[in-house]
Amino acid sequence: MGKTSIDGLAVRTSSPRRVSAAASSKRMVGDIVVPARRRSAAPRAEDEQPKSRSRSSAAQPERAPVLDDFTDDLVENDFGAVDEAAWSELLDGFGDNKAKSEDLGLERRIKNNSTRRRDNEAEEDDEPPKSSRRDKKNKLSKKRRFKIKHPIFLTIVIILVALGVTGFVWGDSLISRITNGQSGLFGAIGAMISNEIPFETDANGRTNVLVFGTEGFNMDGATNYIDRDSSGTHDGAQLTDSIMIVSFDQKTQDVALLSLPRDLKVPMACSAGKVNEVYWCNNQNGTNEEAGALALAEQLRQVLGIEFQYWAHVNWGALMDIVDTLGGVTVTLDEDINDKGHTGTVIQAGVPTHINGLQAVALARARYGTAGGDFTRGNSQQKIMEGIIQELSTNGVNITEAFSLLNILGDNLRSNFSADNIKAGVKLLSSFNPSSIRNVLLVDYINNVYHVKTAMINGISYVVPQEGAGNYSKIQGFVAQMLSSNPAVREGSQVAVYNATDTAGVASAEQAALEADGYAVSHIGDSANENCTEKYCVYALNSEMPATQAALAERYGVEVRSGAELPGDINPGLADFVIIVGQAGE
């Protein structure tokens, strides 16, 4: 250790301790941190110390600086040797020898140090921390990236909006066309989320839909199924050569199909007087779909005696595309068809046959090479309808097929169905058993049953009722029976009622109750008391009416007995079933 004189003040010095580079980058004078001066390659003489002394000093423990020993504070601090700037600062605090401060300048030094420290802190505050600068840089980088990606993002938004608008316009137009303006896309969405609204019904609880078809592969009657928009049109493209009634009971899920011949003579026709003209007569320019459909529905109400709640207009294109979308359908005909020369249709009766869309159109048109001609064509159309329903209810459709079917119906179907009706129809179809579909025939030449016949009137071939042109009473009775939801009524059974009690009027009261439910009562009478000691006794004389037998067994809560057990004093006449009201019923 040496001595150095500064203005007459003796100060002890010692060699500086070796410190790290990071620690040596700053020096402390009092409370002020100042940058260290870079040392020169050749150290000053007064700084040189023997190596033994350096090792001895390094081995000594470090002491914290104290005010009463400021020399040690200045020399032996944690930040290495005091450089020239630090000495200058210290000397400035002491002043000169002639005017010495009583506190040796320490108060001033401490005050100056505090000022420098505040300035230093202000400079540090002005300079943002590294993390802050990094965050700011990241934000700027994100902004740049957003600006770069902004056109892409905007393009995506525009595309999504365009797709949404296009989808809405397409969907709204589609629903509007299918429902003939009854509903739009919003109506369809509302129907999907609202409670189910059932179909409208007639007084008998049935829904009757008039389905009619016109020639051509689009609504304009295109002749070419490939190039439908630019092909020619069929002559008489707006004549309804296919007319079918679909009648169903939503509760029992009973479905019946009835076809009418296109040549049926009717009063509302405006040209040749046939039923296939009525739609065209009231929609000749093709701009009033509803007027034509309602006129045809009214004409058929007069012929068949039923009220129509809905109508649907389809064409060949709808039939062909629907069948192809479903991958074809299977039909089983009741008679042979050999129509090679006209439609190319050759199908054997009783053999399940898988057909595609174009073959379905050919079958629906085939009337040559058949036993019934136009009547056969109507029956074949019912078989195709059954095949479509069978395929839909059995195998269902995937999302692609569903959209395809919607598009097909949008182009080739017009109706007065609402979105609520479509929803109810989908639900009905999902739980429907296709085997329960019944075919109602005005002409059943296999069983030799004819409700209509052909006739030449003024040189024109017509179809008229068996009772004569314009007399539809028998047809209406037959249709009422066959479209009943009661299977016993549809079998057409005859019931006789007998009174085995001592109370008068029992048989007539029971007759009224049966007829109110659609049963046909052939006659009533009295019987001996001992013939039925129970409340009711029921006898079946016709074993070919299982629906009626089951219905009567359920109605009266009894086991139906055979005709051989019928009491000898009862003459059943033409009755198929006999009901005796017994003593227990009094």
C-alpha positions as CSV (number, residue, x, y, z in Angstrom):
1,M,0.0,0.0,0.0
2,G,1.3,3.5,-0.9
3,K,0.4,7.0,-0.1
4,T,-0.7,9.8,-2.4
5,S,-1.0,13.5,-1.5
6,I,-4.0,15.4,-2.9
7,D,-4.1,19.0,-1.9
8,G,-2.2,18.0,1.3
9,L,-4.7,15.2,2.1
10,A,-3.0,11.8,2.6
11,V,-4.9,9.0,0.9
12,R,-4.1,5.3,1.1
13,T,-4.1,3.4,-2.1
14,S,-3.9,-0.2,-3.0
15,S,-3.9,-2.1,-6.2
16,P,-7.3,-2.6,-7.8
17,R,-8.9,-6.0,-7.7
18,R,-9.5,-8.0,-10.8
19,V,-13.3,-8.0,-11.8
20,S,-15.4,-9.4,-14.6
21,A,-15.9,-7.6,-17.8
22,A,-19.6,-7.0,-17.1
23,A,-18.9,-5.5,-13.7
24,S,-16.0,-3.4,-15.0
25,S,-18.3,-1.7,-17.6
26,K,-19.5,0.6,-14.8
27,R,-18.0,2.4,-11.8
28,M,-19.6,3.9,-8.7
29,V,-18.8,7.1,-7.0
30,G,-21.0,7.5,-4.0
31,D,-24.4,6.7,-5.3
32,I,-23.7,7.6,-8.9
33,V,-23.0,4.9,-11.5
34,V,-20.6,6.1,-14.2
35,P,-19.1,4.4,-17.2
36,A,-15.5,3.1,-16.8
37,R,-12.7,4.3,-18.9
38,R,-11.1,1.7,-21.1
39,R,-7.6,0.9,-19.7
40,S,-4.6,1.4,-21.8
41,A,-2.3,-1.4,-22.6
42,A,0.5,0.0,-20.4
43,P,-0.6,0.6,-16.8
44,R,0.6,3.6,-14.9
45,A,3.5,3.1,-12.5
46,E,1.5,4.0,-9.5
47,D,-1.0,1.2,-10.3
48,E,1.6,-1.5,-10.6
49,Q,1.8,-3.8,-7.6
50,P,3.7,-7.0,-6.9
51,K,1.8,-10.1,-7.8
52,S,2.1,-11.4,-4.2
53,R,0.3,-8.3,-3.0
54,S,-2.5,-8.7,-5.6
55,R,-3.1,-12.3,-4.5
56,S,-3.0,-11.1,-0.8
57,S,-5.6,-8.4,-1.5
58,A,-7.9,-10.7,-3.5
59,A,-7.9,-13.2,-0.6
60,Q,-9.1,-10.6,1.8
61,P,-12.9,-10.4,2.4
62,E,-14.8,-7.5,0.8
63,R,-15.9,-4.7,3.0
64,A,-19.1,-2.6,2.4
65,P,-18.3,1.2,2.0
66,V,-18.8,3.4,5.1
67,L,-18.8,7.2,5.4
68,D,-16.4,7.4,8.3
69,D,-13.7,5.6,6.2
70,F,-14.3,7.2,2.9
71,T,-10.9,6.3,1.6
72,D,-11.6,2.6,1.8
73,D,-15.0,3.4,0.2
74,L,-13.4,5.0,-2.7
75,V,-10.7,2.4,-3.2
76,E,-12.0,-0.9,-2.0
77,N,-15.4,-0.9,-3.5
78,D,-17.1,-3.7,-5.5
79,F,-16.6,-2.1,-8.8
80,G,-12.8,-1.9,-9.1
81,A,-10.4,1.1,-9.3
82,V,-11.6,4.7,-9.3
83,D,-10.9,6.4,-12.6
84,E,-9.9,10.0,-13.4
85,A,-13.5,11.2,-13.8
86,A,-14.4,9.9,-10.4
87,W,-11.4,11.6,-8.8
88,S,-12.3,14.8,-10.5
89,E,-15.8,14.6,-9.1
90,L,-14.5,13.9,-5.7
91,L,-12.0,16.8,-5.7
92,D,-14.6,19.2,-6.9
93,G,-16.6,18.3,-3.9
94,F,-13.7,19.1,-1.5
95,G,-12.7,22.5,-2.9
96,D,-9.2,23.9,-2.5
97,N,-6.9,24.1,0.7
98,K,-7.5,27.7,1.2
99,A,-11.3,27.5,1.7
100,K,-12.0,24.1,3.1
101,S,-15.5,23.0,3.9
102,E,-16.2,21.8,7.4
103,D,-17.8,18.7,6.1
104,L,-14.9,18.3,3.6
105,G,-17.3,18.8,0.7
106,L,-19.2,15.6,1.3
107,E,-22.6,17.3,1.5
108,R,-22.1,18.9,-1.9
109,R,-20.7,15.7,-3.3
110,I,-23.7,13.8,-2.2
111,K,-26.1,16.4,-3.6
112,N,-24.3,16.4,-7.0
113,N,-24.4,12.7,-6.9
114,S,-28.1,12.7,-6.3
115,T,-28.6,15.1,-9.2
116,R,-26.6,12.9,-11.5
117,R,-28.5,9.9,-10.4
118,R,-31.8,11.5,-11.2
119,D,-30.5,12.6,-14.6
120,N,-29.2,9.1,-15.2
121,E,-32.6,7.6,-14.2
122,A,-34.4,10.1,-16.5
123,E,-32.2,9.0,-19.4
124,E,-33.0,5.4,-18.6
125,D,-36.7,6.2,-18.4
126,D,-36.5,8.0,-21.8
127,E,-35.1,4.8,-23.3
128,P,-37.7,2.1,-23.6
129,P,-36.8,-1.3,-22.1
130,K,-35.8,-4.0,-24.5
131,S,-39.0,-5.9,-23.9
132,S,-41.0,-2.9,-24.7
133,R,-39.0,-2.2,-27.9
134,R,-39.4,-5.9,-28.8
135,D,-43.2,-5.8,-28.3
136,K,-43.5,-2.6,-30.4
137,K,-41.5,-4.3,-33.1
138,N,-43.8,-7.3,-33.0
139,K,-46.8,-5.0,-33.2
140,L,-45.4,-3.3,-36.2
141,S,-44.5,-6.6,-37.7
142,K,-48.1,-7.8,-37.2
143,K,-49.4,-4.6,-38.8
144,R,-47.2,-5.2,-41.8
145,R,-48.4,-8.8,-42.0
146,F,-52.0,-7.7,-41.7
147,K,-51.5,-5.2,-44.5
148,I,-50.0,-7.9,-46.6
149,K,-52.8,-10.4,-45.9
150,H,-55.6,-7.9,-45.9
151,P,-56.4,-8.3,-49.6
152,I,-56.6,-12.1,-49.2
153,F,-58.8,-11.7,-46.1
154,L,-61.0,-9.3,-48.0
155,T,-61.2,-11.6,-51.0
156,I,-62.3,-14.5,-48.7
157,V,-65.0,-12.4,-47.1
158,I,-66.3,-11.3,-50.5
159,I,-66.4,-14.9,-51.7
160,L,-68.2,-16.1,-48.5
161,V,-70.7,-13.3,-48.8
162,A,-71.2,-14.0,-52.5
163,L,-71.7,-17.7,-51.8
164,G,-74.2,-16.8,-49.1
165,V,-76.2,-14.5,-51.3
166,T,-76.1,-17.0,-54.2
167,G,-77.1,-19.8,-51.9
168,F,-80.0,-17.7,-50.5
169,V,-81.2,-16.7,-54.0
170,W,-80.9,-20.3,-55.2
171,G,-82.7,-21.7,-52.2
172,D,-85.4,-19.1,-52.1
173,S,-86.0,-19.6,-55.9
174,L,-86.0,-23.3,-55.5
175,I,-88.6,-23.4,-52.7
176,S,-90.7,-20.8,-54.4
177,R,-90.8,-22.8,-57.6
178,I,-91.6,-26.1,-55.9
179,T,-94.4,-24.5,-53.8
180,N,-95.7,-22.2,-56.7
181,G,-94.9,-19.2,-54.6
182,Q,-96.5,-20.5,-51.4
183,S,-93.2,-20.4,-49.5
184,G,-89.6,-19.2,-49.8
185,L,-86.4,-20.0,-48.1
186,F,-87.3,-18.2,-44.9
187,G,-90.6,-20.1,-44.8
188,A,-88.7,-23.3,-45.2
189,I,-86.3,-22.4,-42.4
190,G,-89.2,-21.4,-40.2
191,A,-91.0,-24.7,-40.9
192,M,-87.8,-26.7,-40.0
193,I,-87.6,-25.0,-36.5
194,S,-91.3,-24.7,-35.8
195,N,-93.7,-27.3,-34.5
196,E,-95.1,-29.7,-37.2
197,I,-98.2,-28.6,-39.0
198,P,-100.1,-31.6,-40.4
199,F,-101.6,-31.8,-43.9
200,E,-105.1,-30.5,-44.5
201,T,-107.7,-33.2,-44.7
202,D,-111.2,-33.8,-46.0
203,A,-114.2,-34.7,-43.9
204,N,-113.1,-38.3,-43.7
205,G,-109.6,-37.4,-42.3
206,R,-107.8,-38.1,-45.6
207,T,-105.5,-35.9,-47.6
208,N,-106.1,-36.0,-51.4
209,V,-103.3,-34.9,-53.8
210,L,-103.9,-34.4,-57.5
211,V,-100.7,-35.3,-59.4
212,F,-100.7,-34.6,-63.1
213,G,-97.9,-35.0,-65.7
214,T,-97.3,-33.3,-69.0
215,E,-95.1,-34.5,-71.9
216,G,-91.5,-33.3,-72.3
217,F,-88.3,-33.2,-70.3
218,N,-88.9,-29.7,-68.9
219,M,-91.8,-27.5,-68.2
220,D,-91.7,-26.3,-71.8
221,G,-92.1,-29.8,-73.2
222,A,-88.5,-30.4,-74.4
223,T,-88.2,-33.4,-76.7
224,N,-84.5,-34.0,-76.1
225,Y,-83.6,-35.3,-72.6
226,I,-79.9,-34.3,-73.0
227,D,-80.1,-30.8,-74.5
228,R,-83.4,-29.7,-72.9
229,D,-83.0,-26.0,-73.2
230,S,-82.4,-25.8,-76.9
231,S,-84.4,-28.8,-78.2
232,G,-87.9,-28.6,-79.7
233,T,-91.1,-29.1,-77.9
234,H,-93.8,-31.8,-78.0
235,D,-97.1,-31.2,-79.7
236,G,-99.7,-30.8,-77.0
237,A,-97.0,-30.5,-74.4
238,Q,-99.5,-29.0,-71.9
239,L,-101.9,-31.9,-72.1
240,T,-102.1,-33.9,-68.9
241,D,-101.8,-37.4,-70.3
242,S,-101.0,-38.7,-66.8
243,I,-103.5,-38.1,-64.0
244,M,-103.1,-39.8,-60.6
245,I,-104.7,-39.3,-57.2
246,V,-102.6,-39.9,-54.1
247,S,-104.9,-40.3,-51.0
248,F,-103.4,-40.9,-47.6
249,D,-104.4,-40.9,-43.9
250,Q,-101.7,-39.4,-41.7
251,K,-102.8,-41.3,-38.6
252,T,-103.1,-44.8,-40.1
253,Q,-100.6,-44.2,-42.8
254,D,-102.9,-45.8,-45.3
255,V,-102.0,-44.8,-48.9
256,A,-104.0,-45.4,-52.0
257,L,-103.2,-44.6,-55.6
258,L,-105.9,-44.1,-58.3
259,S,-105.2,-43.4,-62.0
260,L,-107.7,-41.9,-64.5
261,P,-107.6,-42.5,-68.2
262,R,-106.7,-39.4,-70.2
263,D,-109.6,-39.9,-72.7
264,L,-112.3,-39.6,-70.0
265,K,-115.1,-37.5,-71.3
266,V,-115.8,-34.4,-69.2
267,P,-117.8,-31.2,-69.5
268,M,-115.1,-28.7,-68.6
269,A,-112.8,-29.5,-71.6
270,C,-112.5,-26.9,-74.3
271,S,-111.5,-28.8,-77.4
272,A,-112.2,-32.5,-77.9
273,G,-113.9,-32.8,-74.5
274,K,-111.4,-35.0,-72.8
275,V,-110.1,-34.7,-69.2
276,N,-106.5,-34.2,-70.4
277,E,-107.4,-30.8,-71.9
278,V,-108.8,-29.2,-68.8
279,Y,-105.5,-27.9,-67.4
280,W,-104.4,-26.5,-70.8
281,C,-107.9,-24.9,-71.3
282,N,-107.3,-22.8,-68.2
283,N,-103.6,-22.1,-68.7
284,Q,-103.1,-21.9,-72.5
285,N,-100.3,-19.3,-72.4
286,G,-98.5,-21.2,-69.6
287,T,-98.5,-18.2,-67.2
288,N,-101.2,-19.3,-64.8
289,E,-100.2,-22.6,-63.3
290,E,-102.6,-22.4,-60.4
291,A,-105.7,-21.6,-62.6
292,G,-105.1,-24.7,-64.7
293,A,-104.4,-26.9,-61.7
294,L,-107.5,-25.7,-59.8
295,A,-109.7,-26.2,-62.8
296,L,-108.6,-29.8,-63.2
297,A,-109.1,-30.4,-59.5
298,E,-112.7,-29.1,-59.7
299,Q,-113.4,-31.3,-62.7
300,L,-112.2,-34.4,-60.9
301,R,-114.1,-33.5,-57.8
302,Q,-117.3,-33.8,-59.9
303,V,-116.2,-37.1,-61.4
304,L,-114.8,-38.8,-58.3
305,G,-116.8,-37.1,-55.5
306,I,-113.7,-36.2,-53.4
307,E,-112.2,-32.9,-52.3
308,F,-108.5,-32.1,-53.2
309,Q,-106.3,-30.3,-50.7
310,Y,-103.2,-30.2,-52.8
311,W,-101.9,-30.5,-56.4
312,A,-98.6,-31.2,-58.1
313,H,-97.5,-30.9,-61.7
314,V,-94.5,-32.9,-62.9
315,N,-93.0,-33.9,-66.3
316,W,-90.8,-36.6,-67.9
317,G,-87.7,-34.9,-66.8
318,A,-88.7,-35.1,-63.1
319,L,-89.4,-38.8,-63.4
320,M,-86.2,-39.6,-65.3
321,D,-83.9,-37.6,-63.1
322,I,-85.4,-38.8,-59.8
323,V,-85.1,-42.4,-60.8
324,D,-81.5,-41.9,-61.9
325,T,-80.6,-40.0,-58.7
326,L,-81.8,-42.9,-56.7
327,G,-79.8,-45.4,-58.7
328,G,-82.8,-46.8,-60.4
329,V,-86.0,-48.4,-59.0
330,T,-87.6,-51.9,-59.0
331,V,-91.0,-52.5,-60.4
332,T,-93.2,-55.6,-60.5
333,L,-96.0,-55.5,-63.0
334,D,-99.4,-57.2,-63.0
335,E,-99.3,-58.0,-66.7
336,D,-96.8,-58.5,-69.5
337,I,-95.8,-55.6,-71.7
338,N,-94.2,-56.1,-75.1
339,D,-93.9,-52.6,-76.7
340,K,-90.8,-53.0,-78.7
341,G,-92.1,-50.9,-81.6
342,H,-92.9,-47.7,-79.8
343,T,-91.2,-47.3,-76.4
344,G,-88.9,-50.4,-76.4
345,T,-90.5,-51.7,-73.2
346,V,-90.5,-55.4,-72.6
347,I,-91.3,-56.6,-69.1
348,Q,-92.7,-59.8,-67.8
349,A,-95.5,-59.8,-65.3
350,G,-94.7,-60.8,-61.7
351,V,-90.9,-60.5,-62.2
352,P,-89.1,-57.7,-60.2
353,T,-87.4,-55.6,-62.8
354,H,-84.8,-52.9,-62.1
355,I,-85.1,-49.9,-64.4
356,N,-83.2,-46.6,-64.9
357,G,-84.7,-43.1,-65.5
358,L,-85.1,-43.4,-69.3
359,Q,-86.6,-46.8,-69.0
360,A,-89.1,-45.5,-66.3
361,V,-90.2,-42.8,-68.8
362,A,-90.7,-45.4,-71.5
363,L,-92.7,-47.7,-69.2
364,A,-94.9,-44.7,-68.1
365,R,-95.7,-44.1,-71.7
366,A,-96.2,-47.7,-72.9
367,R,-99.7,-48.6,-74.0
368,Y,-99.1,-50.8,-77.1
369,G,-98.4,-54.5,-76.6
370,T,-100.5,-54.6,-73.5
371,A,-103.9,-56.0,-72.5
372,G,-105.4,-52.8,-71.3
373,G,-103.9,-50.1,-73.5
374,D,-104.3,-46.7,-71.8
375,F,-105.6,-48.4,-68.6
376,T,-102.3,-50.5,-68.5
377,R,-100.3,-47.3,-68.8
378,G,-102.1,-45.8,-65.7
379,N,-101.4,-49.0,-63.7
380,S,-97.7,-48.9,-64.8
381,Q,-97.3,-45.4,-63.6
382,Q,-98.6,-46.4,-60.2
383,K,-96.0,-49.2,-60.1
384,I,-93.2,-46.7,-60.8
385,M,-94.5,-44.4,-58.0
386,E,-94.4,-47.4,-55.6
387,G,-90.8,-48.2,-56.7
388,I,-89.7,-44.6,-56.0
389,I,-91.4,-44.5,-52.5
390,Q,-89.9,-48.0,-51.8
391,E,-86.4,-46.8,-52.6
392,L,-86.7,-43.6,-50.6
393,S,-88.2,-45.2,-47.5
394,T,-85.9,-48.2,-47.5
395,N,-82.5,-46.8,-48.5
396,G,-82.9,-43.1,-47.9
397,V,-80.7,-40.5,-49.6
398,N,-77.3,-39.0,-48.7
399,I,-76.7,-35.2,-48.7
400,T,-75.5,-35.1,-52.3
401,E,-78.6,-37.0,-53.5
402,A,-80.9,-34.8,-51.4
403,F,-79.5,-31.6,-53.0
404,S,-79.8,-33.3,-56.4
405,L,-83.4,-34.2,-55.7
406,L,-84.2,-30.7,-54.6
407,N,-82.7,-29.3,-57.8
408,I,-84.7,-31.7,-59.9
409,L,-87.9,-30.8,-58.2
410,G,-87.1,-27.1,-58.5
411,D,-86.8,-27.5,-62.3
412,N,-89.6,-30.0,-62.9
413,L,-92.2,-29.7,-60.2
414,R,-94.9,-27.1,-59.5
415,S,-97.3,-27.5,-56.6
416,N,-99.2,-25.7,-53.9
417,F,-97.3,-27.5,-51.1
418,S,-96.0,-25.2,-48.4
419,A,-92.7,-25.6,-46.6
420,D,-94.7,-27.0,-43.6
421,N,-96.2,-29.6,-46.0
422,I,-92.7,-30.6,-47.2
423,K,-91.5,-31.1,-43.6
424,A,-94.6,-33.1,-42.7
425,G,-94.2,-35.2,-45.9
426,V,-90.5,-36.0,-45.0
427,K,-91.6,-37.2,-41.5
428,L,-94.4,-39.3,-42.9
429,L,-92.1,-40.9,-45.5
430,S,-89.5,-41.7,-42.9
431,S,-91.9,-44.0,-41.0
432,F,-93.9,-45.2,-43.9
433,N,-94.2,-48.9,-44.9
434,P,-94.3,-49.0,-48.8
435,S,-96.0,-52.4,-48.7
436,S,-99.1,-50.8,-47.4
437,I,-99.7,-48.8,-50.7
438,R,-102.9,-49.8,-52.3
439,N,-103.7,-49.6,-56.1
440,V,-107.2,-48.6,-56.8
441,L,-108.3,-49.6,-60.4
442,L,-111.2,-48.3,-62.3
443,V,-110.6,-51.1,-64.8
444,D,-109.4,-54.5,-63.4
445,Y,-109.5,-56.7,-66.5
446,I,-107.6,-59.4,-64.7
447,N,-110.5,-59.8,-62.2
448,N,-113.0,-58.7,-64.9
449,V,-114.1,-55.5,-63.0
450,Y,-115.0,-52.5,-65.1
451,H,-116.2,-49.1,-63.7
452,V,-115.6,-47.3,-67.1
453,K,-115.6,-48.4,-70.7
454,T,-114.6,-47.0,-74.1
455,A,-117.2,-45.4,-76.4
456,M,-117.2,-43.8,-79.9
457,I,-119.1,-40.4,-79.8
458,N,-119.2,-38.3,-82.9
459,G,-116.3,-40.2,-84.3
460,I,-114.1,-39.6,-81.3
461,S,-113.0,-42.3,-78.9
462,Y,-113.8,-41.6,-75.3
463,V,-113.7,-43.3,-71.9
464,V,-117.1,-43.0,-70.1
465,P,-118.7,-44.5,-67.0
466,Q,-120.4,-47.9,-67.3
467,E,-123.7,-46.2,-66.7
468,G,-123.1,-43.8,-69.6
469,A,-121.4,-40.4,-70.3
470,G,-121.8,-38.0,-67.4
471,N,-123.2,-40.5,-64.9
472,Y,-120.5,-40.7,-62.2
473,S,-122.6,-42.0,-59.3
474,K,-121.3,-45.6,-59.3
475,I,-117.7,-44.3,-59.7
476,Q,-118.1,-42.0,-56.8
477,G,-119.5,-44.8,-54.6
478,F,-116.6,-47.1,-55.5
479,V,-114.0,-44.3,-54.9
480,A,-115.5,-43.5,-51.5
481,Q,-115.3,-47.2,-50.5
482,M,-111.7,-47.7,-51.7
483,L,-110.4,-44.4,-50.2
484,S,-111.8,-45.2,-46.8
485,S,-109.3,-45.5,-43.9
486,N,-111.4,-48.4,-42.5
487,P,-110.1,-51.7,-44.1
488,A,-113.5,-53.4,-43.4
489,V,-115.2,-50.7,-45.5
490,R,-112.7,-51.2,-48.3
491,E,-113.4,-55.0,-48.4
492,G,-117.0,-54.1,-49.2
493,S,-118.5,-56.6,-46.8
494,Q,-122.2,-57.0,-46.1
495,V,-123.3,-57.2,-42.5
496,A,-126.7,-58.6,-41.1
497,V,-127.8,-57.6,-37.6
498,Y,-130.3,-59.6,-35.4
499,N,-131.9,-58.8,-32.0
500,A,-131.9,-61.6,-29.5
501,T,-133.2,-59.5,-26.6
502,D,-136.7,-58.6,-25.4
503,T,-136.1,-54.9,-26.1
504,A,-137.5,-53.6,-29.4
505,G,-135.3,-51.4,-31.7
506,V,-132.0,-52.9,-30.7
507,A,-131.2,-54.2,-34.2
508,S,-132.0,-50.9,-35.9
509,A,-129.9,-49.0,-33.3
510,E,-126.9,-51.2,-34.0
511,Q,-127.5,-50.8,-37.8
512,A,-127.2,-47.0,-37.5
513,A,-124.0,-47.3,-35.5
514,L,-122.4,-49.6,-38.0
515,E,-123.4,-47.5,-41.0
516,A,-122.0,-44.4,-39.3
517,D,-118.6,-46.1,-39.3
518,G,-118.8,-47.1,-43.0
519,Y,-120.1,-50.6,-42.8
520,A,-122.8,-51.8,-45.2
521,V,-125.7,-53.4,-43.4
522,S,-127.8,-55.7,-45.7
523,H,-130.7,-56.3,-43.4
524,I,-131.8,-56.6,-39.8
525,G,-134.2,-59.0,-37.9
526,D,-135.1,-60.7,-34.7
527,S,-133.7,-64.0,-33.3
528,A,-134.5,-66.3,-30.4
529,N,-133.1,-65.3,-27.0
530,E,-131.2,-68.6,-26.7
531,N,-129.3,-67.9,-29.9
532,C,-126.9,-65.6,-28.0
533,T,-126.6,-65.5,-24.3
534,E,-123.6,-63.2,-24.4
535,K,-123.6,-59.5,-25.1
536,Y,-122.6,-60.0,-28.8
537,C,-122.2,-63.0,-31.1
538,V,-120.4,-62.6,-34.4
539,Y,-120.3,-65.1,-37.3
540,A,-118.1,-65.0,-40.4
541,L,-119.6,-66.5,-43.5
542,N,-116.9,-65.2,-45.9
543,S,-113.3,-66.2,-45.1
544,E,-111.9,-63.9,-47.8
545,M,-112.4,-60.7,-45.8
546,P,-109.8,-60.8,-43.0
547,A,-109.8,-57.1,-42.5
548,T,-113.5,-57.0,-41.7
549,Q,-113.3,-60.0,-39.4
550,A,-110.4,-58.5,-37.5
551,A,-112.3,-55.1,-37.2
552,L,-115.5,-56.7,-35.9
553,A,-113.6,-58.8,-33.4
554,E,-112.0,-55.7,-32.0
555,R,-115.2,-53.7,-32.1
556,Y,-117.2,-56.2,-30.1
557,G,-114.5,-57.7,-28.1
558,V,-115.3,-61.3,-29.1
559,E,-113.8,-64.2,-31.0
560,V,-115.5,-64.4,-34.4
561,R,-117.2,-67.8,-34.9
562,S,-117.4,-69.7,-38.2
563,G,-120.6,-69.7,-40.4
564,A,-121.1,-73.4,-39.6
565,E,-122.0,-72.4,-36.0
566,L,-124.7,-69.9,-37.1
567,P,-128.2,-70.7,-35.5
568,G,-130.5,-72.6,-37.9
569,D,-133.4,-70.1,-37.6
570,I,-131.3,-67.2,-39.1
571,N,-131.3,-66.6,-42.8
572,P,-128.1,-64.5,-43.6
573,G,-129.0,-63.9,-47.2
574,L,-126.1,-62.2,-49.0
575,A,-124.4,-61.1,-45.8
576,D,-120.8,-61.9,-45.2
577,F,-121.0,-61.4,-41.5
578,V,-123.9,-61.8,-39.0
579,I,-124.0,-59.9,-35.7
580,I,-126.5,-61.0,-32.9
581,V,-127.1,-58.7,-30.0
582,G,-127.7,-61.1,-27.0
583,Q,-129.4,-61.1,-23.7
584,A,-126.3,-59.8,-21.8
585,G,-126.5,-56.6,-23.8
586,E,-129.8,-55.5,-22.2
